[in-house]
Amino acid sequence: MSVVLEIHLVVAFLLALCAIIFSWNQQGRRVVNAVAALQFIVGLVVAGMLGASHVPLPPQVWLHIIAALLILACYGMAMRFGKRAGGSGTAMAFSVAGLLLVLYNIYLGWTMAGGVNKL
């Protein structure tokens, strides 16, 4: 189980890195959206494995999942607005909102894992 959690953590930081580096143009937003979708799928595997081993999920897990869906929505909307004429400002706003949500979601996941208390 710890291997799946470590994969989830590594992909989370990959997502943050991609969001910082690539989310400022149309093609980069596609990369970030693909990595966010991969992260969401890995997160579902983590939740499924915890549920299969009858481990109670923390109450923040629903907030974590909703934030992940909002990240996917932000980058999806950024890609859509980036294709329109004159929509680059709105696309950039959605990209920044997605980046902030990525950072918040990493913090939320870190607190659920107890990592903040270990610092």
N, C-alpha and C positions, 0 to 999 in steps of 0.2 A: 504494500500500500504506500509506503514512503517513497518508492520510486515514482509512482504516479503523481504524488504531491510535488516531488522535486521537478518532474517534467512540467507540471502546471506552473510552478514558480519560475522555471527557466523561460517558458514561453511567455509568461507575464512580463518579464523584463525584456524579452525580445520584442514584444508588442510595444512596450514603452519606448524602446530604442527606435523602432520603426516609426512610431508616432512622432517622435521628436525630429527625426531626420527626413522622413519621406512625406509627411502629410501636407506639404506646402504646395504641391502641384497635383494635377489630375491623375497621372499615372501612379504617383506615390500613394494617393488615397486608396487606390485599388489594392496596393500591397498591404497597407495598414488594415483595410477591411478584410482581406484574406487571412492575415495573421490573427485578427480579432475573432474571426469565425473559427479558426483552428483552436484558439484559446477557449472559446465557448464550448466546443465539442470536448476538449480535454477536461474542462470543468464539469461537464455532464458525466463524463466517465468517472471522475473523482467522486461526485455525489452518488452515482450509481453503486460504486464499490463500497462507499461508506454505508449506504442503505442496505446493500446485500450482506454486509457484516454486522448489521443491526447496531451500528454506531449512531447515536443521536446527533443530528446536525445542529450546529449552533444557530441561534435565532437570526443572526445577521446574514445567514446564507441567502435568504430571499432578497435582501437588499443587494448582495453581491451579484446575484443572477440578474436582477432588474438593472443594475448599473452596467453589466455586460451587454444586455440587450440595448440599452441606451447608447452604448459605445458603437455597436453595430448600426444603429439607426442614425447616429450623428455622421459617421463616415459614409453611410449610404446616401444620406441627404446632401452631404458635401460633394459627393461624386455627381449627383443629379444636378445640383445648382452650378457646379463647375462646368457642366456642358452647355449651360444656357449663356446667351450673350448678356453681359453685364451682371452675371451672377457670381463673379469671383469673390466679391466681398462677403456675400452670404456663405459661400463655400468655405472661405477662410474662417468665418465665425463658427461654423459647424466643426471645422477641423480643430480649432482651439478648444471648443467645448468637449470634443471627443478626447483630446489630449488630457484635459483636466479630469475627465471621468476615468481615463486609464490610470492616472496617478492616484486618484481617490480609491479606485477599485483595488489597486495594489496595496494601498495602506489598509483598506478594509480586510483584504485577504490575509495580510500580515498579522493584523490584530486577532483574527479568528484562529490563526495558527499559533498564537502566543508569542510571536517573534518580537513584538514591541516590548513586552515585559522582560525579555531576555537581554535587551540592550543595556 
